[in-house]
Amino acid sequence: MSKSEDKGKFSSASGVTNRKKAATEKRRAITPVRAIRAKCLDCSGDSAAEVRACELTACPLYPFRLGKNPNRAGRELSEEQKAKCTAALARAREARQGITA
């Protein structure tokens, strides 16, 4: 194998690796709420139980410590929307069982 063939072989492989790495980094992008959660874990010695039991209510990060934004309103679905979601979930489960069976 010549050097030019060898170089082409490795450059394409590294291209695939770089794309996978970029995709992984994109999926794991840190959000402000995740950064707050990481800070709370750091403050409590990397113990999730200690974060939940935190008593420092004066801390400005306290409401966000569990990795949720308390200012975001939850979704409220109508009965029709709930029925539609339930049916879609049932279809997805059936399709999945068909694949694994």
C-alpha positions as CSV (number, residue, x, y, z in Angstrom):
1,M,0.0,0.0,0.0
2,S,1.4,3.4,-1.0
3,K,1.6,6.4,1.4
4,S,-1.1,8.2,-0.6
5,E,-3.5,5.3,-0.2
6,D,-2.6,5.0,3.5
7,K,-3.3,8.7,4.0
8,G,-6.7,8.5,2.3
9,K,-7.7,5.6,4.4
10,F,-6.9,7.3,7.7
11,S,-8.4,10.7,6.7
12,S,-11.8,9.2,5.9
13,A,-11.8,7.2,9.2
14,S,-10.9,10.3,11.2
15,G,-13.6,12.2,9.3
16,V,-16.2,9.7,10.6
17,T,-14.7,9.9,14.1
18,N,-14.9,13.7,14.0
19,R,-18.5,13.6,12.9
20,K,-19.4,11.2,15.7
21,K,-17.6,13.3,18.2
22,A,-19.4,16.5,17.0
23,A,-22.8,14.7,17.2
24,T,-22.0,13.5,20.8
25,E,-21.0,17.0,21.9
26,K,-24.1,18.5,20.3
27,R,-26.4,16.0,22.2
28,R,-24.6,16.7,25.5
29,A,-24.7,20.5,25.2
30,I,-24.9,21.9,28.7
31,T,-27.9,24.1,29.5
32,P,-28.1,26.7,32.3
33,V,-30.2,24.3,34.4
34,R,-27.7,21.4,33.9
35,A,-24.9,23.8,34.9
36,I,-26.7,24.7,38.1
37,R,-27.3,21.0,38.8
38,A,-23.6,20.3,38.3
39,K,-22.7,23.2,40.6
40,C,-25.1,21.8,43.3
41,L,-23.5,18.4,43.0
42,D,-20.1,19.9,43.3
43,C,-21.2,21.9,46.4
44,S,-22.6,18.7,48.0
45,G,-19.6,16.5,47.4
46,D,-21.1,14.8,44.3
47,S,-24.0,13.3,46.3
48,A,-27.4,13.5,44.7
49,A,-29.0,12.7,48.1
50,E,-27.2,15.7,49.6
51,V,-28.5,17.9,46.9
52,R,-32.1,16.8,47.6
53,A,-31.6,17.3,51.3
54,C,-30.0,20.7,50.9
55,E,-31.0,23.2,53.6
56,L,-29.4,26.3,52.1
57,T,-32.7,27.9,51.1
58,A,-31.1,31.3,50.9
59,C,-28.9,30.1,48.0
60,P,-30.1,31.7,44.7
61,L,-29.7,28.3,43.0
62,Y,-31.8,26.4,45.5
63,P,-35.0,26.2,43.4
64,F,-33.0,24.8,40.4
65,R,-30.9,22.3,42.4
66,L,-32.8,19.2,41.2
67,G,-32.2,20.0,37.5
68,K,-35.7,21.4,36.8
69,N,-36.7,25.0,36.1
70,P,-39.5,25.9,38.5
71,N,-40.5,28.9,36.4
72,R,-41.6,26.7,33.4
73,A,-45.2,25.9,33.4
74,G,-46.1,22.2,33.0
75,R,-48.1,21.0,30.0
76,E,-51.8,20.7,30.5
77,L,-53.4,18.3,28.1
78,S,-57.1,18.1,27.3
79,E,-58.9,14.8,27.5
80,E,-58.7,14.5,23.7
81,Q,-55.0,15.1,23.6
82,K,-54.4,12.6,26.4
83,A,-56.4,9.9,24.5
84,K,-54.4,10.7,21.3
85,C,-51.1,10.4,23.2
86,T,-52.2,7.1,24.9
87,A,-53.1,5.6,21.5
88,A,-49.8,6.7,20.0
89,L,-47.9,5.2,22.9
90,A,-49.9,1.9,22.5
91,R,-49.1,1.7,18.8
92,A,-45.4,2.4,19.5
93,R,-45.3,-0.4,22.1
94,E,-47.0,-2.8,19.8
95,A,-44.5,-2.0,17.0
96,R,-41.6,-2.4,19.4
97,Q,-42.9,-5.8,20.6
98,G,-43.2,-6.9,17.0
99,I,-39.5,-6.0,16.5
100,T,-38.2,-7.8,19.6
101,A,-40.4,-10.8,19.3
